[in-house]
Amino acid sequence: MSSLKQREKLFYNHNTLASDELSEFWTRGHEWITRYDESLQSVHGVDFTDLICGVHRLFQNPDIRKRWRGRYRYFCR
């Protein structure tokens, strides 16, 4: 089999596999995410998204922003 044919076959197989996995995620992804979030909460854990969103929510409070702005010049300019 030629090198081009091998690459085409590999590309087709990869896309088919990715499509199958994506289809399963669309079907059951909500369950997985819910279980993931519940498991994080059960151990009082956070992931990267929680850290970023938590800091963003925290700095929506003007008093907290003012306190940290006074501590660090480059905060919340």
C-alpha positions in Angstrom: 0.0 0.0 0.0 1.4 3.4 -0.8 2.3 5.9 1.8 -0.5 8.2 0.7 -3.1 5.5 0.9 -1.9 4.6 4.4 -2.2 8.2 5.6 -5.7 8.5 4.0 -6.8 5.3 5.8 -5.3 6.5 9.1 -7.0 9.9 8.7 -10.4 8.2 7.9 -10.1 5.8 10.9 -9.2 8.7 13.2 -12.1 10.8 12.1 -14.5 7.9 12.4 -13.2 7.1 15.9 -13.4 10.8 16.9 -17.0 11.0 15.5 -18.0 7.9 17.5 -16.6 9.3 20.7 -18.2 12.6 20.2 -21.5 11.0 19.6 -21.2 9.1 22.9 -20.3 12.3 24.6 -23.4 14.1 23.3 -25.5 11.2 24.5 -24.0 10.6 27.9 -21.7 13.6 28.5 -24.2 15.3 30.9 -24.1 12.3 33.1 -20.3 12.2 33.1 -20.0 15.9 33.9 -22.6 15.6 36.7 -20.7 12.7 38.3 -17.4 14.6 37.9 -18.8 17.7 39.6 -20.4 15.6 42.4 -17.1 13.8 43.0 -15.2 17.1 43.2 -17.7 18.5 45.7 -17.6 15.3 47.9 -13.9 15.9 48.5 -14.1 19.7 48.6 -12.1 19.8 45.4 -11.8 22.3 42.6 -10.6 22.1 39.0 -9.0 24.7 36.8 -12.4 26.1 35.7 -13.6 26.5 39.2 -10.4 28.4 40.1 -10.8 30.8 37.2 -14.5 31.3 37.6 -14.3 31.6 41.4 -11.7 34.4 41.2 -13.8 36.2 38.6 -16.9 36.0 40.8 -14.9 37.1 43.8 -13.6 40.2 42.1 -17.2 41.3 41.1 -17.5 42.5 44.7 -16.2 46.2 44.8 -15.0 45.9 48.4 -12.8 42.9 47.6 -11.5 44.5 44.4 -10.6 47.6 46.4 -8.8 45.6 49.1 -6.7 43.7 46.6 -6.1 46.7 44.4 -4.5 48.4 47.4 -2.3 45.5 48.0 -1.1 45.0 44.4 -0.8 47.8 41.9 -1.6 45.7 38.8 -4.8 44.2 40.1 -8.1 45.3 38.6 -6.9 48.3 36.7 
